[in-house]
Amino acid sequence: GLEGYFKKIYGLNRKGKRLILSSLEKKYSSDNIIFVTDTTGDIREARAAGIRTCAVTWGFYKSARLKKEKPDFLATNFNQLYKVLTKYAGQ
């Protein structure tokens, strides 16, 4: 039920995340972008590009480590992620 909240979903590619984030920031308002991630490096790169992050705790890093990087949002389950995306995506 989240299809209407996404204009495009990006995955890893040869250009690297930093270039993708920079191009997104230029193409869309950074207020309309939330980078969903499970790594601390992604949080740092998104912050450097001026893009909000929602860290999810069911991936590579757990909650305590992700919190240290101060993501904009932290989701410990899918329902929390859903609330973040539906409330903040597309503002």
Backbone as ProteinMPNN parsed JSONL, in Angstrom:
{"seq_chain_A": "GLEGYFKKIYGLNRKGKRLILSSLEKKYSSDNIIFVTDTTGDIREARAAGIRTCAVTWGFYKSARLKKEKPDFLATNFNQLYKVLTKYAGQ", "coords_chain_A": {"N_chain_A": [[0.777, -1.197, 0.0], [2.129, 1.181, -0.273], [2.777, 2.246, -2.7], [1.966, 4.712, -3.899], [3.504, 6.606, -2.639], [6.028, 6.809, -3.613], [8.155, 8.178, -6.048], [10.301, 7.185, -7.327], [12.44, 4.394, -6.806], [15.622, 3.788, -5.696], [18.489, 1.726, -6.005], [21.638, 0.196, -5.213], [24.198, 1.19, -7.413], [26.602, 1.456, -10.1], [27.551, 4.051, -10.055], [27.61, 4.907, -7.469], [26.516, 5.818, -4.16], [26.786, 8.473, -3.281], [26.792, 10.075, -5.601], [24.249, 9.473, -6.576], [22.646, 10.49, -4.506], [23.312, 13.206, -4.638], [22.339, 13.837, -7.2], [19.633, 13.352, -6.827], [18.981, 15.296, -4.944], [19.248, 17.558, -6.447], [17.296, 17.161, -8.376], [14.843, 16.779, -7.061], [13.043, 18.362, -4.379], [14.801, 18.457, -1.345], [13.237, 18.189, 0.857], [11.356, 16.393, 0.113], [12.491, 13.928, 0.079], [13.377, 10.886, 1.541], [15.808, 8.897, 2.771], [15.923, 5.586, 3.179], [17.591, 3.398, 5.203], [19.991, 0.971, 6.442], [22.496, 1.316, 7.416], [25.31, 2.988, 8.941], [27.088, 4.497, 7.436], [25.552, 5.251, 5.229], [23.775, 7.003, 6.45], [25.482, 9.109, 7.159], [26.361, 9.929, 4.583], [23.952, 10.719, 3.375], [23.232, 12.831, 5.071], [25.309, 14.615, 4.48], [24.561, 15.281, 1.936], [22.301, 16.681, 2.421], [19.911, 15.329, 2.831], [17.134, 13.766, 4.341], [17.039, 10.976, 6.654], [15.817, 7.696, 7.337], [16.498, 5.348, 9.516], [16.535, 1.841, 9.645], [16.138, -0.853, 11.869], [16.328, -3.557, 11.385], [18.239, -4.51, 9.741], [21.568, -4.274, 8.609], [22.937, -2.878, 10.774], [22.226, -2.549, 14.264], [19.883, -0.933, 16.517], [21.218, 0.723, 18.592], [23.727, 1.389, 17.487], [22.977, 2.705, 15.129], [21.538, 4.883, 16.184], [23.591, 6.459, 17.218], [24.543, 7.817, 15.012], [22.587, 9.615, 14.565], [20.098, 9.56, 12.887], [17.381, 11.052, 11.046], [14.96, 9.834, 11.495], [14.012, 6.811, 13.176], [13.244, 3.525, 12.7], [11.924, 0.705, 14.179], [10.382, -1.313, 13.383], [8.243, -2.438, 10.684], [5.8, -1.084, 10.711], [6.396, 1.357, 11.961], [8.162, 2.438, 10.067], [6.387, 2.691, 7.928], [4.668, 4.672, 8.989], [6.429, 6.86, 9.12], [7.074, 7.222, 6.402], [4.542, 7.716, 5.265], [3.773, 9.996, 6.609], [5.797, 11.941, 6.21], [6.905, 11.759, 3.631], [6.763, 13.294, 0.504], [6.028, 15.814, 1.343]], "CA_chain_A": [[0.0, 0.0, 0.0], [2.973, 2.376, -0.273], [3.163, 2.589, -4.065], [1.706, 6.109, -4.203], [4.429, 7.48, -1.915], [7.343, 6.786, -4.236], [8.309, 8.538, -7.451], [11.319, 6.269, -7.836], [13.215, 3.694, -5.785], [16.98, 3.577, -6.176], [19.319, 0.742, -5.34], [23.06, 0.372, -5.449], [24.61, 1.116, -8.807], [28.034, 1.691, -10.306], [27.894, 5.447, -9.807], [27.801, 5.115, -6.039], [25.423, 6.487, -3.464], [26.99, 9.927, -3.181], [26.333, 10.681, -6.853], [22.799, 9.33, -6.633], [22.071, 11.444, -3.556], [23.488, 14.555, -5.185], [21.429, 14.028, -8.323], [18.274, 13.432, -6.283], [18.832, 16.58, -4.269], [19.084, 18.556, -7.505], [16.082, 16.873, -9.143], [13.672, 16.925, -6.194], [13.291, 19.105, -3.145], [15.289, 17.544, -0.311], [12.132, 17.969, 1.795], [10.544, 15.288, -0.401], [13.313, 12.724, -0.018], [13.784, 10.189, 2.75], [16.676, 7.775, 2.451], [15.726, 4.486, 4.112], [18.871, 2.701, 5.231], [20.325, 0.177, 7.625], [23.924, 1.475, 7.709], [25.754, 4.289, 9.453], [27.709, 5.229, 6.333], [24.478, 5.851, 4.438], [23.25, 8.146, 7.21], [26.459, 10.201, 6.996], [26.345, 10.411, 3.197], [22.695, 11.439, 3.15], [23.323, 14.105, 5.787], [26.213, 15.48, 3.704], [23.819, 15.72, 0.749], [21.131, 17.428, 2.855], [18.743, 14.468, 2.673], [16.698, 13.111, 5.583], [17.193, 9.532, 6.695], [15.083, 6.839, 8.263], [17.27, 4.134, 9.728], [15.748, 0.672, 10.043], [16.974, -1.656, 12.769], [16.291, -4.983, 11.071], [19.211, -4.774, 8.686], [22.985, -4.467, 8.89], [23.264, -2.415, 12.123], [21.128, -2.516, 15.225], [19.408, 0.359, 16.975], [22.185, 1.54, 19.341], [24.747, 1.911, 16.569], [22.325, 3.656, 14.229], [21.195, 6.087, 16.958], [24.797, 7.276, 17.37], [24.675, 8.651, 13.807], [21.479, 10.575, 14.618], [19.225, 9.649, 11.711], [16.2, 11.879, 11.284], [13.931, 8.936, 12.015], [14.479, 5.455, 13.441], [12.122, 2.589, 12.687], [12.289, -0.607, 14.704], [9.509, -2.286, 12.733], [7.694, -1.927, 9.434], [4.724, -0.119, 10.978], [7.026, 2.658, 12.202], [8.638, 2.91, 8.769], [5.185, 3.097, 7.196], [4.217, 5.96, 9.542], [7.373, 7.899, 8.694], [6.924, 7.459, 4.969], [3.245, 8.299, 4.93], [3.66, 11.324, 7.208], [6.798, 12.897, 5.765], [7.221, 11.68, 2.194], [5.908, 14.094, -0.37], [5.618, 17.099, 1.931]], "C_chain_A": [[0.828, 1.277, 0.0], [3.298, 2.891, -1.673], [3.007, 4.076, -4.381], [2.664, 7.085, -3.545], [5.797, 7.58, -2.569], [7.273, 7.25, -5.676], [9.298, 7.582, -8.091], [12.029, 5.637, -6.651], [14.569, 3.382, -6.386], [17.664, 2.498, -5.353], [20.766, 1.046, -5.657], [23.342, 0.291, -6.948], [26.087, 1.467, -8.92], [28.46, 3.119, -9.992], [28.162, 5.722, -8.327], [26.698, 5.966, -5.442], [25.581, 7.996, -3.444], [26.498, 10.628, -4.449], [24.82, 10.59, -7.001], [22.144, 10.357, -5.73], [22.178, 12.871, -4.074], [22.516, 14.82, -6.329], [19.982, 14.111, -7.85], [18.002, 14.791, -5.671], [18.629, 17.696, -5.281], [17.752, 18.393, -8.232], [14.803, 17.127, -8.337], [14.038, 17.814, -5.007], [13.756, 18.115, -2.083], [14.229, 17.296, 0.757], [11.26, 16.791, 1.377], [11.304, 13.973, -0.499], [13.584, 12.182, 1.38], [14.58, 8.971, 2.309], [16.488, 6.722, 3.54], [16.972, 3.611, 4.044], [19.037, 1.877, 6.489], [21.807, 0.302, 7.98], [24.27, 2.891, 8.152], [26.389, 5.131, 8.348], [26.675, 5.918, 5.463], [23.903, 7.081, 5.145], [24.184, 9.342, 7.038], [26.425, 10.777, 5.588], [25.076, 11.195, 2.89], [22.731, 12.797, 3.847], [24.195, 15.086, 5.015], [25.519, 16.035, 2.464], [22.567, 16.515, 1.125], [19.832, 16.659, 2.742], [18.428, 13.784, 4.002], [16.845, 11.597, 5.476], [16.204, 8.903, 7.665], [15.884, 5.553, 8.365], [16.334, 3.024, 10.19], [16.656, -0.302, 10.777], [16.984, -3.144, 12.453], [17.259, -5.354, 9.948], [20.611, -4.967, 9.225], [23.376, -4.072, 10.311], [22.02, -2.392, 12.989], [20.924, -1.099, 15.747], [20.473, 1.236, 17.634], [23.23, 2.166, 18.417], [24.164, 2.944, 15.609], [22.006, 4.964, 14.944], [22.393, 7.014, 17.113], [25.009, 8.206, 16.177], [23.553, 9.677, 13.679], [20.696, 10.682, 13.304], [18.026, 10.529, 12.05], [15.064, 11.076, 11.901], [14.57, 7.572, 12.237], [13.259, 4.555, 13.517], [12.609, 1.227, 13.173], [11.383, -1.707, 14.166], [8.882, -1.632, 11.496], [6.591, -0.9, 9.674], [5.284, 1.269, 11.249], [7.554, 3.256, 10.904], [7.462, 3.426, 7.941], [4.697, 4.465, 7.677], [5.129, 7.099, 9.107], [7.149, 8.239, 7.228], [5.606, 8.133, 4.632], [3.085, 9.703, 5.507], [4.579, 12.345, 6.553], [7.128, 12.854, 4.283], [6.244, 12.526, 1.408], [5.423, 15.402, 0.238], [6.061, 18.24, 1.073]], "O_chain_A": [[0.289, 2.356, 0.248], [4.024, 3.876, -1.813], [3.853, 4.641, -5.074], [2.642, 8.275, -3.86], [6.64, 8.358, -2.123], [6.435, 6.778, -6.445], [9.154, 7.212, -9.256], [12.2, 6.274, -5.611], [14.659, 2.782, -7.457], [17.437, 2.38, -4.149], [21.073, 2.049, -6.3], [22.8, -0.559, -7.654], [26.739, 1.745, -7.914], [29.629, 3.359, -9.691], [28.867, 6.672, -7.986], [26.035, 6.734, -6.139], [24.596, 8.721, -3.578], [25.851, 11.672, -4.365], [24.183, 11.521, -7.495], [21.192, 11.025, -6.135], [21.234, 13.652, -3.956], [21.936, 15.902, -6.417], [19.19, 14.863, -8.416], [16.929, 15.366, -5.855], [17.924, 18.668, -5.008], [17.15, 19.379, -8.655], [13.811, 17.627, -8.867], [15.213, 17.984, -4.685], [13.166, 17.044, -1.938], [14.305, 16.306, 1.485], [10.511, 16.251, 2.191], [10.815, 13.012, -1.093], [13.969, 12.923, 2.284], [14.084, 8.124, 1.567], [16.856, 6.946, 4.693], [17.361, 3.143, 2.974], [18.319, 2.06, 7.472], [22.327, -0.503, 8.752], [23.603, 3.858, 7.782], [26.236, 6.353, 8.336], [26.892, 7.041, 5.008], [23.584, 8.081, 4.501], [23.727, 10.46, 6.799], [26.458, 11.997, 5.421], [25.127, 12.224, 2.217], [22.307, 13.801, 3.275], [23.855, 16.265, 4.908], [25.848, 17.126, 1.997], [21.845, 16.976, 0.241], [18.767, 17.255, 2.576], [19.319, 13.292, 4.694], [16.787, 11.016, 4.392], [15.815, 9.499, 8.669], [15.942, 4.766, 7.42], [15.453, 3.243, 11.021], [17.791, -0.546, 10.368], [17.593, -3.921, 13.189], [17.106, -6.386, 9.295], [20.827, -5.721, 10.173], [24.066, -4.831, 10.993], [20.903, -2.233, 12.497], [21.7, -0.191, 15.448], [20.613, 2.4, 17.258], [23.569, 3.341, 18.56], [24.807, 3.953, 15.318], [22.184, 6.039, 14.373], [22.227, 8.233, 17.136], [25.599, 9.276, 16.328], [23.576, 10.515, 12.778], [20.635, 11.747, 12.69], [17.705, 10.722, 13.222], [14.304, 11.583, 12.727], [15.544, 7.217, 11.573], [12.348, 4.797, 14.309], [13.574, 0.672, 12.649], [11.587, -2.886, 14.453], [8.987, -0.421, 11.299], [6.465, 0.057, 8.911], [4.704, 2.261, 10.809], [7.407, 4.455, 10.67], [7.552, 4.488, 7.324], [4.351, 5.321, 6.863], [4.654, 8.181, 8.763], [7.046, 9.41, 6.863], [5.567, 9.033, 3.793], [2.342, 10.516, 4.956], [4.185, 13.495, 6.359], [7.598, 13.853, 3.737], [5.035, 12.47, 1.633], [4.507, 16.031, -0.291], [5.807, 19.397, 1.406]]}, "name": "protein", "num_of_chains": 1, "seq": "GLEGYFKKIYGLNRKGKRLILSSLEKKYSSDNIIFVTDTTGDIREARAAGIRTCAVTWGFYKSARLKKEKPDFLATNFNQLYKVLTKYAGQ"}
